[in-house]
Amino acid sequence: MNLIQLNTVNENLSRLESTHAFDGKEIFLFGHCPLTDDMADLIMQRGYHIYGIFDNNPMKWGSEYRGIPILKPNEISRHENAIVLIDIRFYEAMRSQLRTLGFDGPVIRMIDYNSFSEYSLSDETVARKRMRLGHGIDIIKSLDEKYGRLFYVFCPFPALGDVYFTMSYLEYFLKKRDISKDNVCVLMSFYAGIDVVRLFDKEIYTEVLNQDDLEAAIQAAIYSDEYRFFIAHQDRPYVVKLQKILDTKCIPLDLIYRCGVFGLPKDTIPKIPVNWDNYPYLSSIEADNTVIISPYAKSVPTMDEKFWAGIVEELQNMGKKLYTNVAGDEKPLSGTEPIRVRLCEKKSLLEKAGTFIGVRSGLCDIIRSVNCKKIALYPDYYYMGTRWKAIDMYSIDSFTNIEVTEDIDVKSLIAEQL
């Protein structure tokens, strides 16, 4: 969950508390995914009990997240005193499903996620989206006034991996469409995305919009049907549903971007970052005996603290020098030192250190081509609404990819890999 979504959920939780919406209610969530897991954490941190997470994927029924059972939606019939919270973009469909099942209690939208892509034709929704469309048209006009009529590439979500995939294939895509990169502007909603773009190309235009403005501009781009707009995401343009192919076949996300999003041949070799800088404190890093641990990610479930403590203990027993990769207010793991490194400095740091161990995140995409021992750890969960595990969708050839299950032996894991 990114910072904008995190703040939105926290604000809505505070609003619900202030109106006593949870009083006497059994709290349920709908749609088991990393976003919902993060929301569950926030709710439990406030001292509330969550009775269950509804999900339409039969593969998830009977499993749990931190003691919260994953349930069939029809089990709502057993809970007349329930309140259901939804933080993913299928709110309208999920609310309709609960109503069809006979539930008439509160169903609360926690995030206006992908807000222009609502599955509703109510007068209120149409009026609101018409206003958003006008706002988006104004934003594109202002961009044209600033840059001239460029070809705009939208990166709709604030995720390092999505921008990485975009830049891996953008050059091929532009060549296919006979578009000069001098006439292209990449639009996103977070400044770290610019750092990813510049790893590939320091000259290409970039523009950061806030998330609401970006989504409004995307809506205007969809309705304009102009050739000079492209939404670089597997749901583009949010009406195609490329991900529906995952109902029948497991296709790794990289391949979905390469072939499905950018329409390139399967054997296209992705571009890799070239604009690296040296970490200024390399002399302080113990060569080939240092492990950089990256336990934090915004888009996957958090791993248990005991798991990370076990990894740290085993690495300490091996005499390794340990750092935790941190950003913002993140704290280092106990027994390690914090290290803050710009994206463009990761290569020099890791190649000097020798080893990277981290939860699978966009950072792993950034360092795909870095020459060191790389271990990616995958929480045991299913990718969105599919029957495919995260490790099936996100696995990286240049990494050792390991799924972290409840019975994983940390000591053996470290001994086998290092």
KOLMARTI-73452 format. One record per residue (C-alpha): chain; z, x, y; residue in three letters; residue number from 1. Coordinates in steps of 0.001 Angstrom, whole numbers. Example, Ala and Ser with C-alpha at 12.3 -4.5 7.8 and 13.67 -1.06 7.14 Angstrom:
KOLMARTI-73452
[marnu A; [7800; 12300; -4500]; ALA; 1]
[marnu A; [7140; 13670; -1060]; SER; 2]
//
This chain:
KOLMARTI-73452
[marnu A; [0; 0; 0]; MET; 1]
[marnu A; [-1031; 1542; 3303]; ASN; 2]
[marnu A; [1194; 1606; 6386]; LEU; 3]
[marnu A; [-457; -1427; 7990]; ILE; 4]
[marnu A; [11; -3506; 4851]; GLN; 5]
[marnu A; [3551; -2205; 4406]; LEU; 6]
[marnu A; [4516; -3214; 7923]; ASN; 7]
[marnu A; [2856; -6612; 7509]; THR; 8]
[marnu A; [4739; -7373; 4300]; VAL; 9]
[marnu A; [8042; -6236; 5815]; ASN; 10]
[marnu A; [7459; -8390; 8904]; GLU; 11]
[marnu A; [6676; -11421; 6764]; ASN; 12]
[marnu A; [9705; -10828; 4555]; LEU; 13]
[marnu A; [11909; -10705; 7657]; SER; 14]
[marnu A; [10316; -13917; 8908]; ARG; 15]
[marnu A; [10947; -15651; 5588]; LEU; 16]
[marnu A; [14539; -14446; 5574]; GLU; 17]
[marnu A; [15112; -15693; 9118]; SER; 18]
[marnu A; [13935; -19167; 8122]; THR; 19]
[marnu A; [16050; -19094; 4917]; HIS; 20]
[marnu A; [12886; -19570; 2844]; ALA; 21]
[marnu A; [14409; -17734; -118]; PHE; 22]
[marnu A; [17650; -19735; -184]; ASP; 23]
[marnu A; [18053; -21376; -3580]; GLY; 24]
[marnu A; [14572; -20265; -4646]; LYS; 25]
[marnu A; [13323; -18308; -7631]; GLU; 26]
[marnu A; [10925; -15674; -6293]; ILE; 27]
[marnu A; [7618; -15127; -8104]; PHE; 28]
[marnu A; [4604; -12990; -7221]; LEU; 29]
[marnu A; [976; -13612; -8210]; PHE; 30]
[marnu A; [-1559; -10918; -9077]; GLY; 31]
[marnu A; [-231; -7805; -10807]; HIS; 32]
[marnu A; [-1679; -4708; -9150]; CYS; 33]
[marnu A; [-378; -1663; -7241]; PRO; 34]
[marnu A; [-176; -3675; -3995]; LEU; 35]
[marnu A; [1985; -6310; -5646]; THR; 36]
[marnu A; [4148; -3655; -7300]; ASP; 37]
[marnu A; [4800; -2151; -3863]; ASP; 38]
[marnu A; [5701; -5580; -2505]; MET; 39]
[marnu A; [8066; -6086; -5440]; ALA; 40]
[marnu A; [9798; -2826; -4529]; ASP; 41]
[marnu A; [10237; -3990; -928]; LEU; 42]
[marnu A; [11665; -7326; -2046]; ILE; 43]
[marnu A; [14090; -5736; -4504]; MET; 44]
[marnu A; [15195; -3227; -1860]; GLN; 45]
[marnu A; [16335; -6238; 166]; ARG; 46]
[marnu A; [18546; -7300; -2727]; GLY; 47]
[marnu A; [16445; -10153; -4144]; TYR; 48]
[marnu A; [15731; -10839; -7803]; HIS; 49]
[marnu A; [12108; -11418; -8802]; ILE; 50]
[marnu A; [11708; -13781; -11734]; TYR; 51]
[marnu A; [8181; -12821; -12661]; GLY; 52]
[marnu A; [4651; -11809; -11669]; ILE; 53]
[marnu A; [1889; -14240; -12621]; PHE; 54]
[marnu A; [-1457; -12792; -13651]; ASP; 55]
[marnu A; [-4663; -14198; -15139]; ASN; 56]
[marnu A; [-5351; -11112; -17277]; ASN; 57]
[marnu A; [-4170; -11759; -20873]; PRO; 58]
[marnu A; [-3929; -7995; -21426]; MET; 59]
[marnu A; [-953; -7895; -19054]; LYS; 60]
[marnu A; [1049; -10807; -20461]; TRP; 61]
[marnu A; [4280; -9667; -22065]; GLY; 62]
[marnu A; [4404; -6355; -20187]; SER; 63]
[marnu A; [6649; -5760; -17188]; GLU; 64]
[marnu A; [7089; -3843; -13975]; TYR; 65]
[marnu A; [10580; -2471; -13414]; ARG; 66]
[marnu A; [12049; -5219; -15533]; GLY; 67]
[marnu A; [9926; -7977; -13945]; ILE; 68]
[marnu A; [7927; -9795; -16656]; PRO; 69]
[marnu A; [4189; -10346; -16288]; ILE; 70]
[marnu A; [3607; -14037; -17016]; LEU; 71]
[marnu A; [859; -16555; -17675]; LYS; 72]
[marnu A; [312; -18643; -14530]; PRO; 73]
[marnu A; [980; -21885; -16417]; ASN; 74]
[marnu A; [4594; -20800; -16847]; GLU; 75]
[marnu A; [5120; -21931; -13256]; ILE; 76]
[marnu A; [5676; -25414; -14728]; SER; 77]
[marnu A; [9106; -24287; -15919]; ARG; 78]
[marnu A; [10268; -23436; -12405]; HIS; 79]
[marnu A; [10489; -26335; -9982]; GLU; 80]
[marnu A; [12583; -24311; -7538]; ASN; 81]
[marnu A; [10101; -21455; -7156]; ALA; 82]
[marnu A; [8503; -19734; -4192]; ILE; 83]
[marnu A; [5340; -17711; -4866]; VAL; 84]
[marnu A; [4291; -14739; -2719]; LEU; 85]
[marnu A; [726; -13374; -2746]; ILE; 86]
[marnu A; [-362; -10131; -1069]; ASP; 87]
[marnu A; [-3905; -9751; -2436]; ILE; 88]
[marnu A; [-7105; -11224; -1079]; ARG; 89]
[marnu A; [-7523; -13993; -3655]; PHE; 90]
[marnu A; [-4856; -16119; -1996]; TYR; 91]
[marnu A; [-6935; -19289; -1679]; GLU; 92]
[marnu A; [-8067; -19207; -5318]; ALA; 93]
[marnu A; [-4547; -18466; -6578]; MET; 94]
[marnu A; [-2970; -21150; -4435]; ARG; 95]
[marnu A; [-5550; -23654; -5694]; SER; 96]
[marnu A; [-4832; -22610; -9274]; GLN; 97]
[marnu A; [-1084; -23186; -8847]; LEU; 98]
[marnu A; [-1710; -26606; -7307]; ARG; 99]
[marnu A; [-3976; -27514; -10227]; THR; 100]
[marnu A; [-1150; -26519; -12577]; LEU; 101]
[marnu A; [1078; -29030; -10795]; GLY; 102]
[marnu A; [3144; -26683; -8653]; PHE; 103]
[marnu A; [3778; -28179; -5211]; ASP; 104]
[marnu A; [6273; -25608; -3913]; GLY; 105]
[marnu A; [5683; -22934; -1252]; PRO; 106]
[marnu A; [2873; -20430; -1840]; VAL; 107]
[marnu A; [3047; -17775; 861]; ILE; 108]
[marnu A; [254; -15441; 2008]; ARG; 109]
[marnu A; [1927; -12070; 2711]; MET; 110]
[marnu A; [-1144; -10142; 3900]; ILE; 111]
[marnu A; [-4327; -11431; 5506]; ASP; 112]
[marnu A; [-6077; -8995; 3173]; TYR; 113]
[marnu A; [-9808; -8675; 3733]; ASN; 114]
[marnu A; [-9126; -11521; 6072]; SER; 115]
[marnu A; [-12711; -12630; 6683]; PHE; 116]
[marnu A; [-13336; -13055; 2950]; SER; 117]
[marnu A; [-11422; -16261; 2316]; GLU; 118]
[marnu A; [-12401; -18703; -383]; TYR; 119]
[marnu A; [-11931; -21795; 1762]; SER; 120]
[marnu A; [-14170; -24100; 3812]; LEU; 121]
[marnu A; [-11367; -25822; 5689]; SER; 122]
[marnu A; [-12044; -26589; 9367]; ASP; 123]
[marnu A; [-9202; -24254; 10327]; GLU; 124]
[marnu A; [-10620; -21352; 8319]; THR; 125]
[marnu A; [-14172; -21868; 9602]; VAL; 126]
[marnu A; [-12991; -22018; 13221]; ALA; 127]
[marnu A; [-10893; -18889; 12831]; ARG; 128]
[marnu A; [-13707; -16956; 11212]; LYS; 129]
[marnu A; [-16172; -18074; 13866]; ARG; 130]
[marnu A; [-13848; -16548; 16492]; MET; 131]
[marnu A; [-13568; -13379; 14408]; ARG; 132]
[marnu A; [-17349; -13208; 14154]; LEU; 133]
[marnu A; [-17665; -13343; 17946]; GLY; 134]
[marnu A; [-15061; -10598; 18264]; HIS; 135]
[marnu A; [-16961; -8464; 15752]; GLY; 136]
[marnu A; [-20227; -8899; 17655]; ILE; 137]
[marnu A; [-18493; -7689; 20816]; ASP; 138]
[marnu A; [-17154; -4610; 18981]; ILE; 139]
[marnu A; [-20597; -3661; 17704]; ILE; 140]
[marnu A; [-22031; -4111; 21194]; LYS; 141]
[marnu A; [-19383; -1748; 22577]; SER; 142]
[marnu A; [-20204; 816; 19876]; LEU; 143]
[marnu A; [-23904; 550; 20735]; ASP; 144]
[marnu A; [-23085; 1138; 24398]; GLU; 145]
[marnu A; [-21162; 4262; 23449]; LYS; 146]
[marnu A; [-23549; 5778; 20891]; TYR; 147]
[marnu A; [-26829; 3918; 21180]; GLY; 148]
[marnu A; [-28089; 1748; 18326]; ARG; 149]
[marnu A; [-26954; 3858; 15386]; LEU; 150]
[marnu A; [-26841; 3214; 11661]; PHE; 151]
[marnu A; [-23213; 2238; 10997]; TYR; 152]
[marnu A; [-21510; 3022; 7694]; VAL; 153]
[marnu A; [-18286; 1037; 7210]; PHE; 154]
[marnu A; [-15436; 2450; 5108]; CYS; 155]
[marnu A; [-13421; -786; 4931]; PRO; 156]
[marnu A; [-10161; 424; 3358]; PHE; 157]
[marnu A; [-7826; 3212; 4517]; PRO; 158]
[marnu A; [-8038; 5247; 1315]; ALA; 159]
[marnu A; [-8924; 8937; 1009]; LEU; 160]
[marnu A; [-10757; 8430; -2284]; GLY; 161]
[marnu A; [-13064; 5743; -914]; ASP; 162]
[marnu A; [-14105; 7941; 2020]; VAL; 163]
[marnu A; [-14523; 10880; -366]; TYR; 164]
[marnu A; [-16932; 8901; -2556]; PHE; 165]
[marnu A; [-18802; 7757; 533]; THR; 166]
[marnu A; [-19337; 11310; 1740]; MET; 167]
[marnu A; [-20193; 12536; -1772]; SER; 168]
[marnu A; [-23287; 10311; -1832]; TYR; 169]
[marnu A; [-24056; 9514; 1811]; LEU; 170]
[marnu A; [-26591; 12318; 2284]; GLU; 171]
[marnu A; [-28651; 11134; -704]; TYR; 172]
[marnu A; [-28411; 7534; 454]; PHE; 173]
[marnu A; [-29601; 8364; 3983]; LEU; 174]
[marnu A; [-32500; 10398; 2601]; LYS; 175]
[marnu A; [-33511; 7448; 402]; LYS; 176]
[marnu A; [-33565; 5211; 3462]; ARG; 177]
[marnu A; [-35225; 7869; 5635]; ASP; 178]
[marnu A; [-32329; 7899; 8107]; ILE; 179]
[marnu A; [-31343; 11037; 10011]; SER; 180]
[marnu A; [-27618; 11812; 9914]; LYS; 181]
[marnu A; [-27874; 12372; 13683]; ASP; 182]
[marnu A; [-28285; 8605; 13984]; ASN; 183]
[marnu A; [-25299; 7669; 11777]; VAL; 184]
[marnu A; [-21714; 6756; 12643]; CYS; 185]
[marnu A; [-19028; 6380; 9965]; VAL; 186]
[marnu A; [-16452; 3728; 10847]; LEU; 187]
[marnu A; [-12935; 3559; 9411]; MET; 188]
[marnu A; [-9414; 2463; 10275]; SER; 189]
[marnu A; [-7383; 5649; 9761]; PHE; 190]
[marnu A; [-7549; 9138; 11238]; TYR; 191]
[marnu A; [-7085; 10928; 7892]; ALA; 192]
[marnu A; [-10480; 9487; 6985]; GLY; 193]
[marnu A; [-12048; 11616; 9699]; ILE; 194]
[marnu A; [-10531; 14702; 8067]; ASP; 195]
[marnu A; [-12292; 13750; 4825]; VAL; 196]
[marnu A; [-15622; 13227; 6599]; VAL; 197]
[marnu A; [-15340; 16627; 8288]; ARG; 198]
[marnu A; [-14739; 18363; 4973]; LEU; 199]
[marnu A; [-18342; 17407; 4201]; PHE; 200]
[marnu A; [-19941; 17299; 7652]; ASP; 201]
[marnu A; [-18419; 18349; 10980]; LYS; 202]
[marnu A; [-21270; 16963; 13054]; GLU; 203]
[marnu A; [-21617; 13372; 11923]; ILE; 204]
[marnu A; [-20306; 10723; 14327]; TYR; 205]
[marnu A; [-17013; 9072; 13358]; THR; 206]
[marnu A; [-15095; 6224; 14959]; GLU; 207]
[marnu A; [-11620; 4867; 14160]; VAL; 208]
[marnu A; [-11009; 1151; 14744]; LEU; 209]
[marnu A; [-7809; -714; 14017]; ASN; 210]
[marnu A; [-7991; -2675; 10763]; GLN; 211]
[marnu A; [-8477; -6081; 12418]; ASP; 212]
[marnu A; [-11320; -4798; 14606]; ASP; 213]
[marnu A; [-12945; -3048; 11659]; LEU; 214]
[marnu A; [-12883; -6215; 9568]; GLU; 215]
[marnu A; [-14261; -8254; 12463]; ALA; 216]
[marnu A; [-17104; -5761; 12901]; ALA; 217]
[marnu A; [-17828; -5906; 9154]; ILE; 218]
[marnu A; [-17990; -9685; 9305]; GLN; 219]
[marnu A; [-20448; -9468; 12207]; ALA; 220]
[marnu A; [-22502; -6912; 10272]; ALA; 221]
[marnu A; [-22681; -9217; 7226]; ILE; 222]
[marnu A; [-23809; -12215; 9275]; TYR; 223]
[marnu A; [-26328; -10230; 11322]; SER; 224]
[marnu A; [-28161; -9137; 8152]; ASP; 225]
[marnu A; [-29469; -6119; 10051]; GLU; 226]
[marnu A; [-30780; -3075; 8199]; TYR; 227]
[marnu A; [-28598; -708; 10236]; ARG; 228]
[marnu A; [-25253; -1674; 8690]; PHE; 229]
[marnu A; [-23905; -531; 5337]; PHE; 230]
[marnu A; [-20513; -1288; 3768]; ILE; 231]
[marnu A; [-19568; 1632; 1538]; ALA; 232]
[marnu A; [-17401; -71; -1024]; HIS; 233]
[marnu A; [-17736; -1518; -4519]; GLN; 234]
[marnu A; [-17195; -5054; -3214]; ASP; 235]
[marnu A; [-19953; -4712; -614]; ARG; 236]
[marnu A; [-20700; -6912; 1117]; PRO; 237]
[marnu A; [-17771; -8881; -273]; TYR; 238]
[marnu A; [-20073; -11502; -1740]; VAL; 239]
[marnu A; [-21829; -9392; -4380]; VAL; 240]
[marnu A; [-18783; -8709; -6594]; LYS; 241]
[marnu A; [-20027; -5524; -8223]; LEU; 242]
[marnu A; [-16694; -5300; -9991]; GLN; 243]
[marnu A; [-17606; -8311; -12136]; LYS; 244]
[marnu A; [-19474; -5903; -14404]; ILE; 245]
[marnu A; [-16053; -4594; -15433]; LEU; 246]
[marnu A; [-15466; -7860; -17270]; ASP; 247]
[marnu A; [-17637; -6524; -20079]; THR; 248]
[marnu A; [-17936; -2750; -19682]; LYS; 249]
[marnu A; [-15690; 69; -18481]; CYS; 250]
[marnu A; [-17516; 1993; -15763]; ILE; 251]
[marnu A; [-15563; 4745; -13954]; PRO; 252]
[marnu A; [-15177; 4208; -10232]; LEU; 253]
[marnu A; [-17229; 7291; -9352]; ASP; 254]
[marnu A; [-20184; 5872; -11266]; LEU; 255]
[marnu A; [-19754; 2462; -9651]; ILE; 256]
[marnu A; [-20058; 4129; -6234]; TYR; 257]
[marnu A; [-22965; 6355; -7272]; ARG; 258]
[marnu A; [-25125; 3703; -8898]; CYS; 259]
[marnu A; [-23718; 353; -7813]; GLY; 260]
[marnu A; [-22808; 1001; -4186]; VAL; 261]
[marnu A; [-25368; 3618; -3171]; PHE; 262]
[marnu A; [-28080; 2742; -5693]; GLY; 263]
[marnu A; [-28585; 6345; -6788]; LEU; 264]
[marnu A; [-29674; 7622; -10230]; PRO; 265]
[marnu A; [-26876; 8122; -12751]; LYS; 266]
[marnu A; [-27522; 11883; -12923]; ASP; 267]
[marnu A; [-27119; 12398; -9149]; THR; 268]
[marnu A; [-24812; 15358; -8574]; ILE; 269]
[marnu A; [-22186; 14452; -5947]; PRO; 270]
[marnu A; [-21798; 16639; -2884]; LYS; 271]
[marnu A; [-18528; 18541; -2616]; ILE; 272]
[marnu A; [-16479; 19536; 456]; PRO; 273]
[marnu A; [-17559; 22785; 2096]; VAL; 274]
[marnu A; [-15646; 22971; 5385]; ASN; 275]
[marnu A; [-12340; 24409; 4197]; TRP; 276]
[marnu A; [-9839; 26376; 6296]; ASP; 277]
[marnu A; [-7158; 28810; 5156]; ASN; 278]
[marnu A; [-3551; 27689; 4957]; TYR; 279]
[marnu A; [-1901; 29829; 7669]; PRO; 280]
[marnu A; [1157; 30716; 5560]; TYR; 281]
[marnu A; [-608; 31864; 2401]; LEU; 282]
[marnu A; [1368; 35117; 2342]; SER; 283]
[marnu A; [4524; 33119; 1587]; SER; 284]
[marnu A; [3015; 31559; -1552]; ILE; 285]
[marnu A; [3764; 33282; -4860]; GLU; 286]
[marnu A; [357; 33815; -6438]; ALA; 287]
[marnu A; [-380; 32072; -9756]; ASP; 288]
[marnu A; [3287; 31169; -10273]; ASN; 289]
[marnu A; [3618; 28275; -7831]; THR; 290]
[marnu A; [3306; 24572; -8576]; VAL; 291]
[marnu A; [2434; 22051; -5881]; ILE; 292]
[marnu A; [3785; 18638; -6934]; ILE; 293]
[marnu A; [2358; 15484; -5363]; SER; 294]
[marnu A; [4458; 12453; -6399]; PRO; 295]
[marnu A; [3409; 10065; -3631]; TYR; 296]
[marnu A; [433; 7718; -3439]; ALA; 297]
[marnu A; [-226; 4567; -1423]; LYS; 298]
[marnu A; [-2413; 2782; -3948]; SER; 299]
[marnu A; [-679; 3167; -7333]; VAL; 300]
[marnu A; [2707; 2155; -8732]; PRO; 301]
[marnu A; [5548; 4583; -8050]; THR; 302]
[marnu A; [6737; 6647; -11008]; MET; 303]
[marnu A; [10389; 6780; -11980]; ASP; 304]
[marnu A; [12544; 9377; -10226]; GLU; 305]
[marnu A; [13901; 10523; -13596]; LYS; 306]
[marnu A; [10364; 11343; -14693]; PHE; 307]
[marnu A; [9810; 13628; -11724]; TRP; 308]
[marnu A; [13284; 15155; -12161]; ALA; 309]
[marnu A; [12342; 16029; -15735]; GLY; 310]
[marnu A; [9148; 17736; -14595]; ILE; 311]
[marnu A; [11009; 19734; -11955]; VAL; 312]
[marnu A; [13654; 20829; -14477]; GLU; 313]
[marnu A; [11096; 22044; -16992]; GLU; 314]
[marnu A; [9126; 23933; -14352]; LEU; 315]
[marnu A; [12309; 25547; -13066]; GLN; 316]
[marnu A; [13118; 26670; -16612]; ASN; 317]
[marnu A; [9711; 28348; -16671]; MET; 318]
[marnu A; [10548; 30251; -13484]; GLY; 319]
[marnu A; [7967; 28498; -11318]; LYS; 320]
[marnu A; [8209; 28285; -7535]; LYS; 321]
[marnu A; [8068; 24590; -6667]; LEU; 322]
[marnu A; [6876; 22672; -3620]; TYR; 323]
[marnu A; [6502; 18950; -2992]; THR; 324]
[marnu A; [3419; 17954; -1037]; ASN; 325]
[marnu A; [4750; 15661; 1720]; VAL; 326]
[marnu A; [3413; 13783; 4730]; ALA; 327]
[marnu A; [5105; 11637; 7356]; GLY; 328]
[marnu A; [8677; 10824; 6361]; ASP; 329]
[marnu A; [8236; 11581; 2652]; GLU; 330]
[marnu A; [11062; 13597; 1101]; LYS; 331]
[marnu A; [10682; 16554; -1286]; PRO; 332]
[marnu A; [11747; 16162; -4888]; LEU; 333]
[marnu A; [15200; 17558; -5581]; SER; 334]
[marnu A; [14909; 21218; -6551]; GLY; 335]
[marnu A; [11693; 21768; -4602]; THR; 336]
[marnu A; [10761; 22727; -1069]; GLU; 337]
[marnu A; [8622; 20486; 1156]; PRO; 338]
[marnu A; [5167; 21693; 2132]; ILE; 339]
[marnu A; [2905; 20064; 4727]; ARG; 340]
[marnu A; [-714; 21073; 4506]; VAL; 341]
[marnu A; [-3814; 19720; 6225]; ARG; 342]
[marnu A; [-6526; 18410; 3922]; LEU; 343]
[marnu A; [-8862; 21226; 4924]; CYS; 344]
[marnu A; [-6205; 23795; 3861]; GLU; 345]
[marnu A; [-5563; 22394; 366]; LYS; 346]
[marnu A; [-8140; 24588; -1352]; LYS; 347]
[marnu A; [-6732; 27913; -167]; SER; 348]
[marnu A; [-3164; 26841; -909]; LEU; 349]
[marnu A; [-3836; 25575; -4422]; LEU; 350]
[marnu A; [-6045; 28461; -5445]; GLU; 351]
[marnu A; [-3281; 30860; -4377]; LYS; 352]
[marnu A; [-517; 28775; -5986]; ALA; 353]
[marnu A; [-2339; 28271; -9279]; GLY; 354]
[marnu A; [-1181; 24778; -10315]; THR; 355]
[marnu A; [-1262; 21227; -8991]; PHE; 356]
[marnu A; [585; 18314; -10634]; ILE; 357]
[marnu A; [275; 14931; -8973]; GLY; 358]
[marnu A; [40; 11203; -9396]; VAL; 359]
[marnu A; [-3619; 10172; -9419]; ARG; 360]
[marnu A; [-4480; 9417; -5811]; SER; 361]
[marnu A; [-7182; 10050; -3244]; GLY; 362]
[marnu A; [-5838; 13576; -2845]; LEU; 363]
[marnu A; [-7008; 14308; -6388]; CYS; 364]
[marnu A; [-10540; 13411; -5308]; ASP; 365]
[marnu A; [-10299; 15782; -2346]; ILE; 366]
[marnu A; [-9401; 18726; -4609]; ILE; 367]
[marnu A; [-11861; 17982; -7429]; ARG; 368]
[marnu A; [-13758; 21212; -6779]; SER; 369]
[marnu A; [-10691; 23409; -6178]; VAL; 370]
[marnu A; [-10336; 26237; -8711]; ASN; 371]
[marnu A; [-6820; 25925; -10107]; CYS; 372]
[marnu A; [-4953; 24198; -12933]; LYS; 373]
[marnu A; [-4967; 20502; -12004]; LYS; 374]
[marnu A; [-2995; 17778; -13775]; ILE; 375]
[marnu A; [-3422; 14132; -12769]; ALA; 376]
[marnu A; [-737; 11668; -13883]; LEU; 377]
[marnu A; [-1671; 8008; -14322]; TYR; 378]
[marnu A; [852; 5170; -14251]; PRO; 379]
[marnu A; [491; 2820; -17204]; ASP; 380]
[marnu A; [-1229; -145; -15537]; TYR; 381]
[marnu A; [-4498; -2052; -15647]; TYR; 382]
[marnu A; [-7150; -1646; -12974]; TYR; 383]
[marnu A; [-7160; -4769; -10802]; MET; 384]
[marnu A; [-7983; -7845; -12923]; GLY; 385]
[marnu A; [-9681; -5933; -15733]; THR; 386]
[marnu A; [-8710; -4896; -19259]; ARG; 387]
[marnu A; [-9226; -1223; -18401]; TRP; 388]
[marnu A; [-6368; 1174; -17744]; LYS; 389]
[marnu A; [-6162; 3248; -14570]; ALA; 390]
[marnu A; [-6904; 6394; -16583]; ILE; 391]
[marnu A; [-10148; 4777; -17817]; ASP; 392]
[marnu A; [-11319; 4056; -14271]; MET; 393]
[marnu A; [-10108; 7088; -12337]; TYR; 394]
[marnu A; [-10260; 9988; -14802]; SER; 395]
[marnu A; [-11634; 13251; -13316]; ILE; 396]
[marnu A; [-13494; 15802; -15459]; ASP; 397]
[marnu A; [-12063; 18856; -13683]; SER; 398]
[marnu A; [-8468; 17645; -14253]; PHE; 399]
[marnu A; [-6201; 17325; -17227]; THR; 400]
[marnu A; [-5676; 13543; -17184]; ASN; 401]
[marnu A; [-2416; 12172; -18628]; ILE; 402]
[marnu A; [-1206; 8575; -18828]; GLU; 403]
[marnu A; [2531; 8275; -18206]; VAL; 404]
[marnu A; [4009; 5792; -20661]; THR; 405]
[marnu A; [7669; 4883; -21116]; GLU; 406]
[marnu A; [8036; 7136; -24175]; ASP; 407]
[marnu A; [6339; 10216; -22715]; ILE; 408]
[marnu A; [8060; 13509; -23526]; ASP; 409]
[marnu A; [8191; 15436; -20247]; VAL; 410]
[marnu A; [9256; 18682; -21889]; LYS; 411]
[marnu A; [6328; 18622; -24299]; SER; 412]
[marnu A; [3953; 17584; -21497]; LEU; 413]
[marnu A; [4820; 20647; -19410]; ILE; 414]
[marnu A; [4947; 23012; -22392]; ALA; 415]
[marnu A; [1486; 21935; -23556]; GLU; 416]
[marnu A; [-161; 22144; -20141]; GLN; 417]
[marnu A; [1308; 25300; -18579]; LEU; 418]
//
